[in-house]
Each structure stands twice: as structure tokens, then as C-alpha cells.
Amino acid sequence: MVQGTGSGAGKSVIVAGLCRAYRNRGLEIRPFKPQNMSNNAAVTPDGGEIGRAQATQARACGVSPSVDMNPVLLKPQSGDGAQIAVRGRVMGKAQALEYQELKRKLLPEVLESFDRLRAQCSLVLVEGAGSAAEINLRKNDIANMGFARAADTPVILAGDIDRGGVIAQIVGTKAVLHPADARMIEGFVINKFRGDPDLLTSGIELIEEVTSWPSLGLIPYCPDAQRLPEEDLLGLFPFRPRGQGDGQITIAAPVLPGISNFDDLDPFYLEREVRLVMVGSGEALPADASLVILPGSKTTIAGLAAFRREGWDIDLFAHLRRGGHVFGLCGGYQMLGKVIRDPFGIEGPPGEAEGLGLLDIETRLENEKLLAPVEGKSAGGAAFRGYEMHVGRTHGPDCARPLLYFSDGRSDGAISADGRVSGCYVHGLFASAGQRSALLSRLGAKGSGLSYDALLEAALDAVAAHLEEHMDLDRLLKIAR
């Protein structure tokens, strides 16, 4: 099990890289994360949802994602509350204090999923959540040491030197852990190192002396890791991933508090003609944008209110007056309509909100969540594959001009009468080179035709090779028993 000294320590990437490295050695591998908190999710072939990181790790293993790989998924909906999915299906929602008691009931489900994975392979690589040192959450824990102890799973601890203070991170973790928890840790790695490793030698020696944990590797910063999908919003700000191009086409995406599945935008980093700008709070939508994309949102009505507080609605209307284009994905698609109704309080208190009115559609949030892989062709004839993940049901006159046609005969999305505003529910749409090229052609560009899948495969191979060089993978296998 890879646990971290804090969020963003690189646990997801380390597990993904190890999955690919051990797969390259001929082992049958499975990833596992007992509990994940993220609004970046993926749909499994059997119609469940898991964290995006576990889907990427499954790809690294060369297997299809399964709900057992992330049996508990928390999707934040407010400052202290979250929707809870167990084995891929929504079971309800809870406030933070309520959930602390609920965890005890979820442990058997977590262990059952873990045992099913163990029966399928020779090695399970487990990812912890947040920090191993969160002793305030230790009671009934299922994400870190509570799981490790219950499953008798040895742990390695990852510290993040990129943010500073890594010596204190690791030593401090040992200081606050219960002795029985600390005994589960078999060693530590220091991640994201830059500079001369000789300058860190004395620090590593001090950590080993104080904690009695051996160093299992000093992992230099790996640029290829930035090409993998981010697990959550932490990866966007303050560190903006993968750089930004200086192409002729500017695509802007506002980052709302409940933003979800923003990895939908990652394929645009392949396009040299595109400058992708993630617009944060307090910033204006860039006036030179050719296209504004409203990404998905876990809290659509609250996100729409935040959009207006930022003044982005004014920016958006000005963008359209200049001849710009607008595209909405899932929650962003709903915001473009006339009204959003939430009579059952799915995403917060029951109520409704006036939309931006750029599409003649209305949305109602229902209790049943649609979760399914989909494929088909867009209105322009380009093929796509993606997935649905939404509780909204949208209808209206502009739906008579659908954006997408599914292979099962259904359609999705809407296009405005002038063709400059459109949206749909399908995530993963722009992973298709044909879809990106079709969109960019409407903006006066060509599109590269590059494969996003090939990019991910190359990134996983590069991270695996990086870990082979800088970690003792043979020793890790011995630790894993």
C-alpha cells in the first residue's frame, strides 16, 4: 500500500507507474483504493463509477476498470458534505461527521472488494488517501491505516519534496502515528525531487535514524507524469499542469467550485494550435478566446451561482457578441439552458435556478443516475467513444438539433439555431482525434489527428521506466510478500 504524507504527494502516479512496471515484468496486477474523494470519476464497463485515478491505473495494468478497484467514492457537494457511491452506485449523501460513523459499516464492503481483486492476480497495489498522519480521522478509518491493519497490508510512505518540508513530513508522520500503525510502514520514498541528490543525503539519513524506516527510493520530478489525468482539483491550482501552448486558438474553461471530470479537456494539450486557459476565481474570461467550454459540475445550481458571482456571465455574453463559440459538457451543458430544476435536492437544497438562456432547453435532476459507456457519431459524422454520468434529464426545442447520435439509436445534446452554442452529456468526447479536429475546424484550425490513448500509454510507460530506475522494485515485491 502506498500512503502519503499529504494530498498531492504523488500516490496515484506512483501506483500507476508501479502497475505498468510490474505488468511489463509479466505479473498480473490490480489497483485498489479503498476510499477516494474526487469529482473526477470514470464509468466502468458494468455501469458503475470509480475514481479517475483508478481507471488510469487499470489501464496501466492492461485490464478493464472495475467497481471493486474503488469500492467507496466520495463526491463533494458542499463544504462538509458528499455524495457516497459504494461499488459504483450512489447509496446516498452524508455530512462529514455522519460519514465518520458510516465508515465502520463500509469496511466489510471494502475488504470484500479487496479479496475479490486478490483472487484475480498475483499483486494488488493499494493507494491511500490524503495523509497517513490524519489521526483526527483514524477512528473507523478505511482509507489508510485502518484498511492496512484490517487487510494486513504492508505500507510504503511517499513524501512530496516539491512543496518543501519533506523531512518534517515523514518524521512528523512517525511522531503522530499509533505505534501499531507505524509498524505497518516498511519504508519511505521521497517524490518529485529536483536538483543534486547529494544535497539530500544527510536528510535521508536523519529520517532513517529517527523513524527506523529505510529509504526505498529518491524519485526525481517526472515531467511525463503531468500527462496523466489529475485525480482532483488540487492538480489544477496553484500548479497548472502540462503547460499551456501559444497556439492561434485560445480555448478558455472557467474553474467552478464543483468542477468535475475536467480531464475532458486534457486532449487539447495535444494540439499545438491551441492555448488552453483554465480560468480561476478573480480572473476574467480571456477576450481573445475563440471558444469557451463550461466543464462538468457536481453542484450545477451552486456552480451557476458562482459563475455569475465571478462576472463570467457578462464575459460570456460579450464573447458571443464578438462571434465566439460556447460548448457545455454535462453540468456545463445544463447551465447553458433556460432553467435547472432540482425538486428532490439531489445536489443541495431542493429548488431551481434560471440558466444562462443560450440554449432553448430545460433540465430536471432525477434520483436515478445514468452511468454507461457510449459510442456513435457526432452531427458532423465524426466517430466518438465516451461515457454518460449524470442525473439530469434535458429536453427542449434545441434538442431537435442533437450534437451526438449513439450507436443504439439514441441522441444527445443540443445545438443553437446559429450553431455557435452547443453542449452534450458525454464525457471523454475530445479524446477522439476526429472530434477535436471537427471542433477546431469550426474555429479556423486543423487539428493534429494525434491519439490521446497513445499519449496516455506513452506516459505510463515513461513513468514506469522512471520508477524502475529510481526505486528498488525487487525489494518492494519482497515487502509485498
LOMI-680166 format. One record per residue (C-alpha): residue in three letters; x, y, z. Coordinates in steps of 0.25 Angstrom, whole numbers, plus 2048, in hexadecimal, padded with zeros to 3 digits. Layout:
// residues N
AlaXYZ
...
// end
This chain:
// residues 481
Met800800800
Val80580E7FC
Gln801818806
Gly805827806
Thr809832810
Gly7FF83A80A
Ser7F683D7FE
Gly7FD83F7F1
Ala8098367F5
Gly80882E7E8
Lys8028227ED
Ser7F98207E1
Val8048217D7
Ile80E8187DF
Val80380D7E0
Ala80080F7D1
Gly80F80F7CD
Leu8118027D6
Cys8057FC7D0
Arg80B7FD7C2
Ala8197FA7C6
Tyr8157ED7CD
Arg80C7EA7C1
Asn8187EB7B8
Arg81F7E17C1
Gly8147D77BD
Leu80C7D87CA
Glu7FD7D87CB
Ile7F97E57D3
Arg7ED7EC7D8
Pro7EC7FA7DE
Phe7E47FD7EA
Lys7DF80A7F2
Pro7D68077FE
Gln7D18157FF
Asn7D28207F5
Met7CD82E7F6
Ser7CC8347E8
Asn7C383A7DE
Asn7CB8357D2
Ala7C58287D0
Ala7C581D7C5
Val7BA8137C1
Thr7BD8047C1
Pro7B87FA7B7
Asp7AD7F57C0
Gly7A78037C2
Gly7AE8077CF
Glu7B68137D3
Ile7C48137D9
Gly7CF81E7DB
Arg7D68227CE
Ala7E481F7D4
Gln7DF8107D6
Ala7DB8107C7
Thr7E88157C3
Gln7EF80A7CC
Ala7E67FF7C6
Arg7EB8047B8
Ala7FA8037BD
Cys7F77F47C1
Gly7F17F17B4
Val7E37EE7B9
Ser7D57F47B9
Pro7D17FD7C5
Ser7C87F67D0
Val7C07FC7DB
Asp7C87F37E4
Met7D47FB7E2
Asn7CE8077E9
Pro7C28027F1
Val7C080F7F9
Leu7BF81C7F1
Leu7BC8297F7
Lys7B88357EE
Pro7B88427F6
Gln7AB84A7F4
Ser7AD8557FF
Gly7B885A809
Asp7B584E812
Gly7AC84480B
Ala7AE83A800
Gln7A68307F7
Ile7AA8227FA
Ala7AC8177F0
Val7AE8097F4
Arg7B37FF7EA
Gly7B08097DF
Arg7A180C7E3
Val79C8187EB
Met7988147F9
Gly7948227FE
Lys79C82E804
Ala7A1832811
Gln7A783D819
Ala7B683C81D
Leu7B283882C
Glu7A882E827
Tyr7B182781E
Gln7BB825829
Glu7B181B82F
Leu7AD815822
Lys7BB81181F
Arg7BB805829
Lys7AF7FF821
Leu7B6801814
Leu7C37F9818
Pro7BD7EB815
Glu7B97F0807
Val7C87F6805
Leu7CE7E9809
Glu7C57E0801
Ser7C97E87F4
Phe7D87E77F8
Asp7D67D87FA
Arg7D07D77EC
Leu7DB7DE7E6
Arg7E67D67ED
Ala7DF7C97E7
Gln7E17CE7D9
Cys7F07D27D9
Ser7FE7D07DF
Leu7FF7DE7E5
Val7F67E97E9
Leu7FB7F77EA
Val7F37FF7F4
Glu7F280F7F5
Gly7F0816801
Ala7E8823802
Gly7ED831807
Ser7F782F813
Ala7FA82381B
Ala7FC82D827
Glu7ED832827
Ile7EC82C835
Asn7DF834837
Leu7D982B82C
Arg7DF81E832
Lys7D2819839
Asn7CB80F82F
Asp7D5812824
Ile7D480B817
Ala7DD81380F
Asn7EB812815
Met7F080B821
Gly7E2805825
Phe7E27FE818
Ala7F17FA819
Arg7EF7F4826
Ala7E27ED823
Ala7E77E7816
Asp7F57E581C
Thr7FB7ED810
Pro80A7F2811
Val80B80180E
Ile81580A808
Leu81581980B
Ala816823800
Gly81B831803
Asp81A83D7FA
Ile8278457FA
Asp82184F7EF
Arg8198567F9
Gly824857803
Gly826851811
Val82784380D
Ile83083F819
Ala826844823
Gln81A83E81B
Ile82083081D
Val82683182B
Gly81983882F
Thr81082D82A
Lys818823832
Ala81782C83E
Val80782D83E
Leu80481E83A
His800814844
Pro80C80A845
Ala8037FF83F
Asp800807833
Ala80F80C832
Arg8137FD832
Met80B7FB825
Ile81580481D
Glu8217FD817
Gly828809811
Phe82681680A
Val82981D7FD
Ile82B82C7FA
Asn8248307EE
Lys82583C7E4
Phe83483F7E7
Arg83B84A7DF
Gly84A84D7E0
Asp8568467E5
Pro8538397ED
Asp86083A7F5
Leu85A8467FC
Leu84F83D802
Thr857832807
Ser858837815
Gly84983A815
Ile84682B811
Glu85082681B
Leu84982E826
Ile83B829822
Glu84081B823
Glu84781D830
Val83B824837
Thr83081B831
Ser83780D82F
Trp83180D821
Pro83A80A815
Ser83B813809
Leu83580B7FD
Gly8388167F3
Leu83A8247EF
Ile8318277E3
Pro8358337DB
Tyr82A83C7D5
Cys8248357C9
Pro81E83E7BE
Asp8178337B8
Ala80E8317C4
Gln80883E7C0
Arg8028387B4
Leu7F982F7BD
Pro7EB8337C1
Glu7EA83B7CE
Glu7E38347D9
Asp7DD8407DF
Leu7DD8507DF
Leu7EA8507E7
Gly7F184D7DA
Leu7EC85A7D3
Phe7EF8657DD
Pro7F886B7E1
Phe8018627D8
Arg7FB8617CA
Pro7FE8547C3
Arg8058517B6
Gly80885F7B2
Gln8008687A8
Gly80286979A
Asp803876792
Gly7FB872786
Gln7F287B77E
Ile7E5875784
Thr7E2879793
Ile7D886F79A
Ala7D48747A8
Ala7CE86C7B3
Pro7C98727C0
Val7CC86A7CC
Leu7C086A7D5
Pro7C08657E3
Gly7B98587E0
Ile7C08557D3
Ser7C18477CF
Asn7C783E7C4
Phe7D08497C0
Asp7D983F7B9
Asp7CF8407AE
Leu7D884C7AA
Asp7E58457AB
Pro7E584079C
Phe7E684F798
Tyr7F484F79D
Leu7F8847791
Glu7F4852788
Arg7FF85C784
Glu7F586577E
Val7EE86678C
Arg7F186E798
Leu7E88687A3
Val7E68727AF
Met7E086D7BC
Val7D987A7C1
Gly7DA87B7D0
Ser7D28837DA
Gly7D48927D9
Glu7D98917CA
Ala7D18957BE
Leu7CE88C7B3
Pro7D88907A8
Ala7D389A79E
Asp7DB892793
Ala7D4885795
Ser7CF87E789
Leu7C7874791
Val7C38747A0
Ile7C08667A6
Leu7B78647B2
Pro7BC8577B8
Gly7B484D7C1
Ser7B08517CF
Lys7AC8497DB
Thr7A48547E0
Thr79D85B7D4
Ile7948657DA
Ala79F8697E4
Gly7A98697D9
Leu7A08727D0
Ala79E87C7DC
Ala7AE87C7DD
Phe7AF87F7CE
Arg7A688B7D0
Arg7AD8907DC
Glu7BA8907D5
Gly7B48987CA
Trp7B788D7C0
Asp7A988E7BA
Ile7AC89C7B6
Asp7B98987B0
Leu7B288C7A9
Phe7A78957A2
Ala7B289F79E
His7BA893798
Leu7AD88F790
Arg7AB89D78B
Arg7BA89C785
Gly7B689077D
Gly7BB886787
His7B7877789
Val7B2871796
Phe7B286279A
Gly7AC85C7A6
Leu7AF84E7AC
Cys7A58477B5
Gly7A38517C0
Gly7A885C7B7
Tyr79E8587AD
Gln7938597B7
Met7988677BB
Leu79686C7AC
Gly7878697AD
Lys77B8717B2
Val77986A7BF
Ile77F85F7C8
Arg7758597D2
Asp7798507DE
Pro76C84C7E5
Phe7728417ED
Gly77E8487F2
Ile78883F7EA
Glu79384A7EB
Gly78F8527F6
Pro7828587FC
Pro7768567F3
Gly7748617E9
Glu7768677DB
Ala77F8717D4
Glu77E8797C8
Gly7888757BE
Leu79187D7B4
Gly78687C7A9
Leu79087979E
Leu78986C79A
Asp77A86A79A
Ile77A85E7A3
Glu77685B7B2
Thr77C8517BB
Arg77684A7C7
Leu77E8427D1
Glu7798347D4
Asn77C8297DE
Glu78281F7D4
Lys7908217CF
Leu79381D7C1
Leu7A08167C0
Ala7A48107B3
Pro7AF80F7A9
Val7AA81479B
Glu7AF81678D
Gly7AA81B780
Lys7AC827777
Ser7AA836778
Ala7A183E76F
Gly7AD841766
Gly7B0832765
Ala7BC83076D
Ala7BC824776
Phe7BE824785
Arg7BE81C791
Gly7BB82179F
Tyr7B281F7AB
Glu7A68257B2
Met7A68287C0
His79A8317C4
Val78D8337CC
Gly78883E7C3
Arg77D83B7B8
Thr77D8467AE
His77384A7A3
Gly76E85679B
Pro76E85B78D
Asp77D85C78B
Cys77E84D78D
Ala77784B780
Arg78584E77B
Pro78D844783
Leu79C844783
Leu79E835784
Tyr79882977F
Phe79A81C787
Ser79C80E780
Asp790809788
Gly787813781
Arg78681E78C
Ser78B82C78A
Asp791836794
Gly794845795
Ala78F85178E
Ile79485C784
Ser78E86A784
Ala78886F777
Asp794877773
Gly79E86B776
Arg7A787377F
Val7A286D78D
Ser7A185E78F
Gly7A285479A
Cys7A084679E
Tyr7A183C7AA
Val7AC8337A4
His7BA8337AB
Gly7C682F7A4
Leu7C1835797
Phe7CE83C794
Ala7D7830796
Ser7D382D787
Ala7DC83477E
Gly7D1835774
Gln7C883D77E
Arg7D3846781
Ser7D7849772
Ala7C884B76F
Leu7C785577A
Leu7D485C777
Ser7D085D768
Arg7C486576C
Leu7CD86F773
Gly7D7870767
Ala7E186676B
Lys7E4858766
Gly7E784E772
Ser7F3845773
Gly7EC838772
Leu7F483377E
Ser7EF827786
Tyr7EC82B795
Asp7EC81C798
Ala7FA81B792
Leu7FF82779B
Leu7FA8207A8
Glu8018137A4
Ala80E81A7A1
Ala80D8227AE
Leu80A8157B6
Asp81680E7B0
Ala81F81A7B3
Val81A81B7C2
Ala81D80C7C3
Ala82B80D7BE
His82D8197C7
Leu8298117D3
Glu8318057CF
Glu83D80E7CF
His83B8157DC
Met83480B7E5
Asp8387FD7E9
Leu82D7F57E3
Asp8327E77E7
Arg8337EC7F5
Leu8247F17F4
Leu8207E37EF
Lys8267DD7FC
Ile81F7E7804
Ala8127E37FE
Arg8147D5802
// end
